[in-house]
Amino acid sequence: MVCHQVVLRGVHRGNLLKKFRFHPPQTTLQRACPQAGLGVVGWGRIDTGRPCGSPAGAMTGGPMNVRSEGVVIVGGGAGGLELAIRLAKAGHKDVLLIDRSATHVWKPRLHELAAGFRRGEVDELDYAGLAEHWGFGFERGELADIDPEARTLTLAEWREDDGRVRVPGRRIGYQAVVLAIGGGTPDMGVEGVLEHALMLDSEADAERLFERFSTGLLAHRAKQSSDPFHIAIVGSGATGVELAGLLATEARASSVAPRECQPRVKVTLLEATDTFMPGMEDEVRQSIRKRLLNVGIDIHTEQQVSRVDRDRLTTDGGDEFQADLTIWAAGRVGPPVADSIDTLATSKKRQWRVRPTLQSVDSDHVFALGDCSVIDDEPAPPTAQAASEQAEHLAKELPRFLAGETPAPFVYEDKGTLLSLGEAGSVGEVKGWFADDVQLRGRLARAAYQGLQRQHQFILLGPLKGTAEALSDVLGRSVGPRLKIH
Ligand SMILES: Cc1cc2nc3c(=O)[nH]c(=O)nc-3n(C[C@H](O)[C@H](O)[C@H](O)COP(=O)(O)OP(=O)(O)OC[C@H]3O[C@@H](n4cnc5c(N)ncnc54)[C@H](O)[C@@H]3O)c2cc1C
């Protein structure tokens, strides 16, 4: 029965493209209980030879059965998914990827989704399809705990809305586990943030933001007010700045068209420190600032927001800023679950502390990469670029570690920063290509900006399909109306 199910699914998938996007009709049991066998990708497959873990009950530890696996990667984002594919491509069969979601989303484009653009489906790929294609295992689940002594991790039970348990908690044994579950935006304990502001950490956040933007504009139009629709963005990091550029110049609401009929949008960027885009090269920062001012965005530094209300922000200096929509983009911290796993040390920003080898300071068999981790003394920035470099590094070092060797330290190579600001243009700097760093503007910057995603696509889809996706994405941008999320 189990093998029959998988073979049928394989036959239905005519080509690679369909394979990655195909969501076969599932029975309730499959959706509810992928680990029961019916939905476990790779179960009974003979082409990849990937094992499916030793049977439940092979080891027991407490009330839950423990299934043993080889390398377990938790989190299939910019870093984790690339690592799973790199290991599988290199012939390592015993790799299991776990993610709480069924689909992979390329986060650096979330601000485009938040502004209503969905140029093709390239940003959302089905983990199960990728797993079947490359030959690694995938199982949906949410990390709840880790026991480094026993080398097991626990996945949370999955409950119905009415509280009934749909999928029980699971314990999985590992030879090495890689934590790659990303991070989030901190509310910094500021009053009203969770009630009145929106963040941009997930696809659901992006859709919510676009919905609030669209309905907000419609409500504003209904009032026939001559005032602009005020959007306040707190935090002048890359996320806040890119979102500001896009919302001020290109975003089109789903509720009113054409764009000329929409109320005017006024975007205000607030930064707590005395420097706009702290940490960015001076020349690039000035260029971005000029472009944003040119499209009418207000920028205020030294404005520490101390309270968020439904229609305004208040700073600790007592200034007030009107806000029909508030977006909170004030920094990044590790994932909430890191606080409840007391077996692994975390930093002040709630990231798992790792050594330069990317091994936890508490366990040789626990690795962590990307936004959920920080290397003691040598922190890398919370970017897709750094997560991808760490994935590439671990794809080489994990097999060496499993063979009993000491993994080499990771060295971060800063390749530069590029920002896309909607009609305000694209700006950035590329490092390491030439003797001096190169500052880019306009189309060249836009092309380089897309390069990071192209590289990710090539790893996920392979060169042929990656090129096809890149072409269809470029064509999608140049012809026809943009597709909206809703
Ligand atoms: C709007 C925006 C624009 C950005 N632009 C850029 C850019 O231009 N360039 C750049 O380099 N970076 C950019 N970044 C940052 C970049 O997206 C992140 O640094 C990068 O995605 C981090 O990769 P990661 O693998 O650590 O985690 P993520 O990509 O965040 O992936 C984490 C994965 O873990 C899963 N997960 C989370 N919690 C659990 C759990 N408890 N159990 C199981 N699974 C879990 C999630 O579903 C997700 O699939 C941007 C970020 C945002 C939000």
The ligand as an SDF file (V2000), in Angstrom:
LIG
                    3D

 53 58  0  0  0  0  0  0  0  0999 V2000
   11.8300   41.2090    3.6520 C   0  0  0  0  0  0  0  0  0  0  0  0
   13.1950   40.5870    3.7620 C   0  0  0  0  0  0  0  0  0  0  0  0
   14.1550   40.8900    2.7980 C   0  0  0  0  0  0  0  0  0  0  0  0
   15.4240   40.3120    2.8740 C   0  0  0  0  0  0  0  0  0  0  0  0
   16.3470   40.6000    1.9020 N   0  0  0  0  0  0  0  0  0  0  0  0
   17.5470   39.9870    1.9210 C   0  0  0  0  0  0  0  0  0  0  0  0
   18.4990   40.1960    0.8680 C   0  0  0  0  0  0  0  0  0  0  0  0
   18.2580   40.9730   -0.0630 O   0  0  0  0  0  0  0  0  0  0  0  0
   19.6860   39.5420    0.9330 N   0  0  0  0  0  0  0  0  0  0  0  0
   19.9900   38.6700    1.9470 C   0  0  0  0  0  0  0  0  0  0  0  0
   21.0770   38.0670    1.9310 O   0  0  0  0  0  0  0  0  0  0  0  0
   19.1190   38.4490    2.9610 N   0  0  0  0  0  0  0  0  0  0  0  0
   17.9060   39.0810    2.9770 C   0  0  0  0  0  0  0  0  0  0  0  0
   17.0110   38.8580    4.0000 N   0  0  0  0  0  0  0  0  0  0  0  0
   17.4110   38.0010    5.1340 C   0  0  0  0  0  0  0  0  0  0  0  0
   17.2790   36.5300    4.7650 C   0  0  0  0  0  0  0  0  0  0  0  0
   16.0100   36.2540    4.2270 O   0  0  0  0  0  0  0  0  0  0  0  0
   17.5180   35.6570    5.9900 C   0  0  0  0  0  0  0  0  0  0  0  0
   18.7220   36.0560    6.5980 O   0  0  0  0  0  0  0  0  0  0  0  0
   17.6220   34.1980    5.5850 C   0  0  0  0  0  0  0  0  0  0  0  0
   16.3970   33.7560    5.0210 O   0  0  0  0  0  0  0  0  0  0  0  0
   17.9830   33.3280    6.7920 C   0  0  0  0  0  0  0  0  0  0  0  0
   18.0620   32.0070    6.3620 O   0  0  0  0  0  0  0  0  0  0  0  0
   17.8610   30.8000    7.3900 P   0  0  0  0  0  0  0  0  0  0  0  0
   18.1330   29.5570    6.6180 O   0  0  0  0  0  0  0  0  0  0  0  0
   18.6420   31.0690    8.6160 O   0  0  0  0  0  0  0  0  0  0  0  0
   16.3350   30.8520    7.8370 O   0  0  0  0  0  0  0  0  0  0  0  0
   14.9930   31.0890    7.0270 P   0  0  0  0  0  0  0  0  0  0  0  0
   15.2440   31.3650    5.6030 O   0  0  0  0  0  0  0  0  0  0  0  0
   14.2350   32.0750    7.8320 O   0  0  0  0  0  0  0  0  0  0  0  0
   14.2810   29.6620    7.1130 O   0  0  0  0  0  0  0  0  0  0  0  0
   13.8610   29.1130    8.3280 C   0  0  0  0  0  0  0  0  0  0  0  0
   13.0080   27.8920    8.0370 C   0  0  0  0  0  0  0  0  0  0  0  0
   12.7510   27.2280    9.2740 O   0  0  0  0  0  0  0  0  0  0  0  0
   11.3840   26.8840    9.3770 C   0  0  0  0  0  0  0  0  0  0  0  0
   11.0680   26.8830   10.8140 N   0  0  0  0  0  0  0  0  0  0  0  0
   10.9720   27.9430   11.6370 C   0  0  0  0  0  0  0  0  0  0  0  0
   10.7420   27.5360   12.8930 N   0  0  0  0  0  0  0  0  0  0  0  0
   10.6830   26.1880   12.8640 C   0  0  0  0  0  0  0  0  0  0  0  0
   10.4950   25.1850   13.8610 C   0  0  0  0  0  0  0  0  0  0  0  0
   10.3260   25.4840   15.1610 N   0  0  0  0  0  0  0  0  0  0  0  0
   10.5000   23.8900   13.4740 N   0  0  0  0  0  0  0  0  0  0  0  0
   10.6740   23.5530   12.1640 C   0  0  0  0  0  0  0  0  0  0  0  0
   10.8730   24.4680   11.1830 N   0  0  0  0  0  0  0  0  0  0  0  0
   10.8860   25.7640   11.5340 C   0  0  0  0  0  0  0  0  0  0  0  0
   10.6580   27.9500    8.5740 C   0  0  0  0  0  0  0  0  0  0  0  0
    9.4070   27.4580    8.0930 O   0  0  0  0  0  0  0  0  0  0  0  0
   11.6540   28.2240    7.4320 C   0  0  0  0  0  0  0  0  0  0  0  0
   11.4110   27.3830    6.3270 O   0  0  0  0  0  0  0  0  0  0  0  0
   15.7350   39.4290    3.9440 C   0  0  0  0  0  0  0  0  0  0  0  0
   14.7600   39.1200    4.9140 C   0  0  0  0  0  0  0  0  0  0  0  0
   13.4990   39.6870    4.8260 C   0  0  0  0  0  0  0  0  0  0  0  0
   12.4600   39.3290    5.8710 C   0  0  0  0  0  0  0  0  0  0  0  0
  1  2  1  0
  2  3  1  0
  2 52  2  0
  3  4  2  0
  4  5  1  0
  4 50  1  0
  5  6  2  0
  6  7  1  0
  6 13  1  0
  7  8  2  0
  7  9  1  0
  9 10  1  0
 10 11  2  0
 10 12  1  0
 12 13  2  0
 13 14  1  0
 14 15  1  0
 14 50  1  0
 15 16  1  0
 16 17  1  0
 16 18  1  0
 18 19  1  0
 18 20  1  0
 20 21  1  0
 20 22  1  0
 22 23  1  0
 23 24  1  0
 24 25  2  0
 24 26  1  0
 24 27  1  0
 27 28  1  0
 28 29  2  0
 28 30  1  0
 28 31  1  0
 31 32  1  0
 32 33  1  0
 33 34  1  0
 33 48  1  0
 34 35  1  0
 35 36  1  0
 35 46  1  0
 36 37  1  0
 36 45  1  0
 37 38  2  0
 38 39  1  0
 39 40  1  0
 39 45  2  0
 40 41  1  0
 40 42  2  0
 42 43  1  0
 43 44  2  0
 44 45  1  0
 46 47  1  0
 46 48  1  0
 48 49  1  0
 50 51  2  0
 51 52  1  0
 52 53  1  0
M  END
$$$$
